[in-house]
Amino acid sequence: MLDFLEGLGRAFAPFQRPHLLAQQVYFAGVRSLAIILVSGLFVGIVLAVHH
């Protein structure tokens, strides 16, 4: 039972450090924006050339 409570406490650890959570969200979202834009550009080019 003690292991369960310790694991449960670790599951909510990022919410105790909001700056760490914000940094990870920034890294996952904003840093991948360039990849999303480039792939969208190429998809748009292919669709424009196809018609």
Buried (B, 14 or more C-beta within 10 A) or exposed (E): EEEEEEEEEEEEEEEEEEEEEEEEEEEEEEEEEEEEEEEEEEEEEEEEEEE
